[in-house]
Amino acid sequence: MIAIKKLFKWLAVIVVSLLGLAAAALVILWIWSGRIIDRTYPTPTSDFRADVATADLEEGRRLAILRGCYAGCHGKQLEGGLFNDDIVLGYIVTPDLTRAFAEMSDAELDALIRRGVKPDGTSTLVMPSASFYHLSDSDLNDITAFIRSQPPSDAAVSEMRPGLLLRLMLVRGRWPTQAENIAANGPWLPAATADDDEHGRYLALTVCAECHQMDLQGFPGFTPSLAATIAYSRDDFGRLLSEGIGLGGRQLGLMREVAVGRFVHFTEPEVDALYAYLRTLAAQPD
């Protein structure tokens, strides 16, 4: 009986000790990741000036849909709202873009969207600024003009409370801040016209990289390498982008959601250019 009591006593000591270590580790994680989240970056210089007179509002709407701004991450009408609430990314309420684009200067918008640096100097974490970094002035101008043309809403203020796993990935370097991601994946890629061989690469970096990383190799366990496009015929690839249906009729979950909501707005020449470029990835050395 005494031996059993001693055993339980030691088990209790071990459990309490483990809980103490876990609590200490959690505190260290919160402090360490907090320093990364609160890190400030130099304000980028910007020559971008939005010009509604030269903008194409209808094209801006299409481009905003393709990049997830309109009818996507920021709600059905740019009003923002609850984007995520789990232990992975955390609690995220995206901002009302009608208000943000009205209140921010062109230079502030450029710094936020294409450089990942917010007005307070901290970096964006979840918004894919590293992908938007490559947006051309013309495309950004069309998107800006379209958003500023929309009636203002009165949505909830944006909020970001990073989750446990996001904080862990930040500390381990598996999820760099967007400002750091941009610094590591430069230089800026000039826009390519529809007739340019680089147009497919431009589309891949400014649309696909959001979910497949800047090297287009995907996030392990989440999204595949886009080199897999080599297995698709042009017709199959078109169906993948417009319906989210993979080879063999596979329903692809998130890809289907993104395809029918966003990628269905690709033009046929854009699909051709994207297909041609992504097929070259299989031939590139690892």
N, C-alpha and C positions, 0 to 999 in steps of 0.2 A: 504493500500500500504506500509506504514511504517512497519507494522507488518510482511509483507512478506519479506521485505528487511532484517529485523532483523533475520528472520528464516533462510534465505539463508546465512547470515553472520555467524550464529552459526553452520549451517551445514558445511560451509567451514572450520571453526575452528576445528570442530570434525574430518573432513576428513584429514586435515593437521596434526592434532595431532595423528591420527591413522597411517598415513603414516610415521610420525616421529618415533612412537613406533616400527613399523614394520622394519624400517631401523636400529634402534638401536638394535633390537632383532637379525637382520641378521648379524650385525657387531659382536655382542657378540657370536653368533653361529660360525662365521668364526674364531674368535680368539680362542674360547674354543676348537672347533674341530681341529684347526690347531695345538694346543698344543698336542692333542692326536696323531695326524698324525706324528708330528715331535719328539715324545717321543723316546728316545733311550733305547736299552736293552743291557745287557751284551753279549759279543760275546760268543756263545756256544762253548764248547770244542767238538772236533770231532775226532774220530778214523777212520772215513771212508776214504778208499783209493780205488779209481777206478782201476780196473785191467782188461784191455782188454783181457788178455790171458785167463782169466776164464769166460769171459762174453759170452753170447749167443746173437748175434746181432739181429737175427730174433725174438727171444723172447723179446728183448728190444724194438723192433719196435711194437710188439703187446701190450706190457705193456704201451708204450708211447701213443698208440691210446686209450687204455682203460682209462688212466688217463687224456686224453684231451690235451696232449702235442703236439702230431703229428696229423695232419689233424683235429685239434680242435681249442682250444683257441689261439694257436700260429701260425695259418695259415695252409695251406695245406702241406707245406714243412718245417715247423719249422721257417719260415721267420718272424713270428710276423705280426702285422698290427692292424688296427682299430678293437677293440673288442666291444666297447660300446660308445655310444654318446647320453645321455639323462639326464634328471634332477634327475633320481634316483641314479645311480652309478656315473654318470659323464662322462668325456671324458677319455677313456682308450685306449692306443696303447700298445699292448703286445710286449715284446722284441723278437728280433731275437735269438732263442735258439742256432743256430749254432755258433753264435758269442759269446753269453754269456757263453756257456759251454767250448768254446775254451779259453776264457780270464780268467775265474774264476778258482781258485784252487779247489781241492776236498773238502777241509774244508769249503771254502766259499759257494760252491754249497750245501753242506750238511746243513749249517746254514740257507741258504735261503730257500731250498726246505722243509726240515724236521723240522726246528725250527722257520721259519718265520722271521728270522732276516737278513736284507740286509747288504752288506758290510759297509754301513755308520752307521749301528747300529739301524736304524729305522725298523719298522715292515712292512711286507706285509699286504695289506688290502683285496684284492680281490682274489689273488692266494690262493687256498685252502691248505695252508701249514699245517693246523690242521689235515687235512685228510692225507696228504703226510707224516706227522710226523710218522705214523705207518708203512711206507714202510720199508721192510727189506733191509739189506745191499745188498743182492743178487739181489733183484729186482731193487734197485737204481743203482747198478753196471751195470746191463743189459741195463737199460734206458740210463745211462750216456755214455756207450760205443757206443750204437746205435747212439745217437745224435752227439757224437764227430766223428763218422764215416761218417757223411753226409757232402757234399760239402758246404762250407760257402756261405752265401748270403750277400747281401748288402742292407738290409731293413732299414726302418726308425727307428730312435732311439725311445725307449719306452717312454711313457708319461702318467702321471696320474694326472688328475684334478678332485678330488672328487666332486660329485654332491651334491645338496642341501639336498636331503633325506638321502644320505649316511652319510653326516656330522651330520644330526639330529640324525640318529640311533647311530652313534658313541658317541655323547654326552649323549644320553639316555641309553647307555649301551646295546642297542639292536643288535649292530654289533661290537663286540670286535675286536681289532686288532688280527691278526693271532698269534702273540707271546703270547698274553694274553689268547687266546682261547686254545692254546696248554698247557699253564700252568694250565688251569682250567680242561682240559680233559685228563691229563696224568693218569697213567704212560704209557710209551711206550709199545705197544703190540708186542711181538716177532712174527715173521712170523710163520705161521703154514703150514705144508706140505699138499699136496692134500689129504692125508689119515688122517689128523688130524681133530678132531671135531671142532677145533677153526678156521679152514680155512675159513669157511663161514663168521665168524665175521671179520676176517682180510680183506676179500674182501669188506665187507659192509663198514668198516671204511675207507679203502683206495680208494674206488670208489664211493659208494652211498652217503657217508657223505657230499660230495661236495655240493649236492643239498638238502639233507635231514637233515642237521645238525649232529653234532657228536653223539647226542643221538638217531638219526634216526627217530625223531618224526616229522620232516619236518618243513618248514617255514610256519606259519599260513597264509592262503590266497594265498600261492604260490605252495608249495609242500606238499603232504600228509605224514602222519606217515607210515613208512614201516611195521608197525604191520598189515596193511591192506592186506599184503600178505597172511594172514590166509584164505582169501576168494578165493584165486586162487588155482586151481589144478596145478600139475607140468607142464602139457602141456600148460595151460593158462599162467603160469609164464614164460615159455620158449618163448612163442609168444610175451609177453610183452617186454622181453629183446631184442629180435631179430627184432621185428617189431614196437614196441611202441604202440601196440593195447591192450586196457584194456578189462575188462569183458564186455560182451554184444557188442563187436565190437567197443568200443569207441576209437576214434582217440585222442591221448593224447598230441598233440601239441609238447611242448618241449621234453617230454619223447620220442616221436616218433623220433624226430631229433637226440637225443642222442643215442637212441637204434640202429637205422640203421647206424649211423656214428661210434659209439664206442662199444656198448654192444654186437653187433653181433659178436665181436671178443672174447667173453667169450667162454671157452671150455665147453663141456657138464658136465664134473666133477665139474667145477667151478659153473655152473648154479645149479647143484644138491646141492653143499655145501652152496651156497648163499640162495637157497630156504629153505633148512633145518634150517639154522640159523634164517632167517627173520621170519619164522613161530613161533619161540619161543618168539618173541617180544610181541605177543598178550597175552602171559601168564605172562609176567613180570609186577610187580606192578608199578603204575604210580609214 
